[in-house]
């Protein structure tokens, strides 16, 4: 993943507790992002913190992948927290496509 940052943090049981994602989150790199999500989907801890940082660009294709990943975490009852470092244009994009609520939500299961 040369244009995408995708780092994992593991707990003592080798379950993923944190993800750092960044770089050029655009259509040309969406397959790499999808591969990253698919590689971790069955290895998530019951609580995951997802930090989106140093995102030089972001477009709808990658936002849709985040939304699909969120849907999977909800089905699997994984508690998650997103930390976004987006510029104003990127925040506006999320709002304009109607996904800002889903992507800014923290979801917790008892």
C-alpha positions as a LaTeX table, in Angstrom:
\begin{tabular}{lrrr}
\hline
Residue & $x$ (\AA) & $y$ (\AA) & $z$ (\AA) \\
\hline
Unk1 & 0.00 & 0.00 & 0.00 \\
Unk2 & 2.32 & 2.69 & $-1.21$ \\
Unk3 & $-0.17$ & 5.56 & $-1.39$ \\
Unk4 & $-2.17$ & 4.53 & 1.66 \\
Unk5 & $-1.15$ & 4.36 & 5.29 \\
Unk6 & $-2.74$ & 1.34 & 7.01 \\
Unk7 & $-1.25$ & 0.51 & 10.40 \\
Unk8 & $-2.60$ & $-1.88$ & 13.02 \\
Unk9 & $-2.26$ & $-1.92$ & 16.80 \\
Unk10 & $-2.68$ & $-5.31$ & 18.47 \\
Unk11 & $-3.53$ & $-6.37$ & 22.00 \\
Unk12 & $-1.98$ & $-9.29$ & 23.92 \\
Unk13 & $-4.33$ & $-11.74$ & 22.16 \\
Unk14 & $-3.21$ & $-10.43$ & 18.74 \\
Unk15 & $-6.61$ & $-8.84$ & 18.15 \\
Unk16 & $-6.70$ & $-5.44$ & 16.46 \\
Unk17 & $-7.50$ & $-2.58$ & 18.83 \\
Unk18 & $-6.42$ & 0.30 & 16.63 \\
Unk19 & $-6.13$ & 1.27 & 12.99 \\
Unk20 & $-4.33$ & 4.28 & 11.53 \\
Unk21 & $-5.40$ & 5.07 & 7.98 \\
Unk22 & $-4.24$ & 7.92 & 5.80 \\
Unk23 & $-2.68$ & 9.00 & 2.55 \\
Unk24 & $-4.47$ & 9.38 & $-0.76$ \\
Unk25 & $-7.91$ & 7.90 & $-0.06$ \\
Unk26 & $-9.15$ & 8.12 & $-3.64$ \\
Unk27 & $-10.57$ & 5.83 & $-6.33$ \\
Unk28 & $-7.19$ & 4.80 & $-7.73$ \\
Unk29 & $-6.22$ & 3.49 & $-4.27$ \\
Unk30 & $-9.63$ & 2.15 & $-3.22$ \\
Unk31 & $-8.73$ & $-1.49$ & $-3.96$ \\
Unk32 & $-5.76$ & $-1.21$ & $-1.61$ \\
Unk33 & $-7.97$ & 0.24 & 1.11 \\
Unk34 & $-10.54$ & $-2.50$ & 0.53 \\
Unk35 & $-7.80$ & $-5.16$ & 0.81 \\
Unk36 & $-6.68$ & $-3.58$ & 4.09 \\
Unk37 & $-10.20$ & $-3.68$ & 5.52 \\
Unk38 & $-10.75$ & $-7.27$ & 4.35 \\
Unk39 & $-7.44$ & $-8.35$ & 5.89 \\
Unk40 & $-8.43$ & $-7.08$ & 9.35 \\
Unk41 & $-12.17$ & $-7.69$ & 9.38 \\
Unk42 & $-11.99$ & $-11.02$ & 11.23 \\
Unk43 & $-9.19$ & $-9.95$ & 13.56 \\
Unk44 & $-10.87$ & $-7.04$ & 15.33 \\
Unk45 & $-11.02$ & $-6.80$ & 19.08 \\
Unk46 & $-14.37$ & $-5.99$ & 20.65 \\
Unk47 & $-13.23$ & $-2.32$ & 20.82 \\
Unk48 & $-11.41$ & $-0.56$ & 17.99 \\
Unk49 & $-10.13$ & 3.00 & 17.61 \\
Unk50 & $-9.80$ & 4.12 & 13.99 \\
Unk51 & $-7.68$ & 7.20 & 13.36 \\
Unk52 & $-7.77$ & 8.84 & 9.94 \\
Unk53 & $-4.69$ & 11.03 & 9.66 \\
Unk54 & $-2.53$ & 12.67 & 7.02 \\
Unk55 & $-5.25$ & 12.18 & 4.45 \\
Unk56 & $-3.99$ & 14.22 & 1.54 \\
Unk57 & $-7.14$ & 13.48 & $-0.48$ \\
Unk58 & $-10.39$ & 11.64 & 0.10 \\
Unk59 & $-13.23$ & 10.88 & $-2.29$ \\
Unk60 & $-16.59$ & 9.14 & $-2.33$ \\
Unk61 & $-15.20$ & 5.72 & $-3.29$ \\
Unk62 & $-13.16$ & 5.49 & $-0.08$ \\
Unk63 & $-15.90$ & 7.03 & 2.04 \\
Unk64 & $-18.18$ & 4.21 & 0.82 \\
Unk65 & $-15.55$ & 1.66 & 1.91 \\
Unk66 & $-15.47$ & 3.23 & 5.38 \\
Unk67 & $-19.28$ & 3.04 & 5.51 \\
Unk68 & $-19.20$ & $-0.65$ & 4.56 \\
Unk69 & $-16.55$ & $-1.31$ & 7.22 \\
Unk70 & $-18.72$ & 0.47 & 9.80 \\
Unk71 & $-21.67$ & $-1.70$ & 8.77 \\
Unk72 & $-19.59$ & $-4.84$ & 9.31 \\
Unk73 & $-18.46$ & $-3.63$ & 12.74 \\
Unk74 & $-22.08$ & $-2.95$ & 13.70 \\
Unk75 & $-23.14$ & $-6.44$ & 12.60 \\
Unk76 & $-20.22$ & $-7.97$ & 14.51 \\
Unk77 & $-21.08$ & $-5.79$ & 17.52 \\
Unk78 & $-17.62$ & $-4.24$ & 17.62 \\
Unk79 & $-17.44$ & $-0.98$ & 19.57 \\
Unk80 & $-15.58$ & 1.66 & 17.61 \\
Unk81 & $-14.38$ & 5.22 & 17.85 \\
Unk82 & $-13.29$ & 7.33 & 14.90 \\
Unk83 & $-10.74$ & 10.12 & 15.17 \\
Unk84 & $-10.66$ & 12.22 & 11.99 \\
Unk85 & $-8.09$ & 14.82 & 11.01 \\
Unk86 & $-9.83$ & 16.29 & 7.98 \\
Unk87 & $-9.56$ & 19.68 & 6.39 \\
Unk88 & $-12.66$ & 21.80 & 5.80 \\
Unk89 & $-13.18$ & 20.59 & 2.20 \\
Unk90 & $-13.01$ & 16.95 & 3.30 \\
Unk91 & $-15.51$ & 17.57 & 6.11 \\
Unk92 & $-17.83$ & 19.29 & 3.65 \\
Unk93 & $-17.60$ & 16.28 & 1.31 \\
Unk94 & $-18.72$ & 13.97 & 4.14 \\
Unk95 & $-21.64$ & 16.26 & 4.92 \\
Unk96 & $-22.66$ & 16.63 & 1.25 \\
Unk97 & $-22.85$ & 12.88 & 0.66 \\
Unk98 & $-24.87$ & 12.38 & 3.83 \\
Unk99 & $-22.33$ & 10.17 & 5.59 \\
Unk100 & $-20.96$ & 12.54 & 8.19 \\
Unk101 & $-23.15$ & 11.17 & 10.99 \\
Unk102 & $-22.11$ & 7.56 & 10.37 \\
Unk103 & $-18.44$ & 8.40 & 10.08 \\
Unk104 & $-18.30$ & 10.58 & 13.16 \\
Unk105 & $-20.28$ & 8.24 & 15.37 \\
Unk106 & $-18.78$ & 6.38 & 18.25 \\
Unk107 & $-20.61$ & 3.12 & 18.69 \\
Unk108 & $-20.49$ & 1.13 & 21.90 \\
Unk109 & $-21.99$ & $-2.24$ & 22.71 \\
Unk110 & $-22.54$ & $-3.32$ & 26.31 \\
\hline
\end{tabular}
